[in-house]
Amino acid sequence: MKPAITPSALKIQSVLGDGFAVLEFDASTRTSADAAEAIGCTVAQIAKSVIFRAKESGKPVLVVASGVNRVDEKKVASLIGEKIERADPDFVREATGFAIGGGPPVGHAQKPVALLDADLQSLDAIWAAAGTPNAVFELTPEKLAALTGADYVDIAKR
């Protein structure tokens, strides 16, 4: 683990400011399980950013979910008032500026509609991707809400 050096991770460090430390690993943190293993935390503490595409408006929809949860697309659609679909890699890169597997919850090219997984609120510390498949940063659920301007809602598939 070392301080950020790649351009995408440094971009996120710039967006976050001095109150956060973007860290890069030699090993991949692309999946929630990989990230938890590299960091030494639980999979639940991984705040994975998933991008969907709103079917009618075409807007990007960001769901930040606990690493142990699957996103219930019907719940998300109900919350935003529009059906959603899985976004392809080109849409994700265009909307966020980042590739799938390293997408952060902040610093996107287009401001997304954003929702946060209510299950993250019960954790003291969470970890989010920071622009590359091996960069992360630590934060609290309160700071995630402040950074994204999003609300905590029930989005988990049960």
Sequence and secondary structure as in RCSB ss.txt:
>XXXX:A:sequence
MKPAITPSALKIQSVLGDGFAVLEFDASTRTSADAAEAIGCTVAQIAKSVIFRAKESGKPVLVVASGVNRVDEKK
VASLIGEKIERADPDFVREATGFAIGGGPPVGHAQKPVALLDADLQSLDAIWAAAGTPNAVFELTPEKLAALTGA
DYVDIAKR
>XXXX:A:secstr
 EE  SHHHHHHHHHH TT   EE SS   SHHHHHHHHTS GGGEEEEEEEEETTT  EEEEEEETT  B HHH
HHHHHTS EEE  HHHHHHHHSS TTS  SS  SS  EEEEEGGGGG S EEEE SSTTEEEEE HHHHHHHH  
EEE  B  
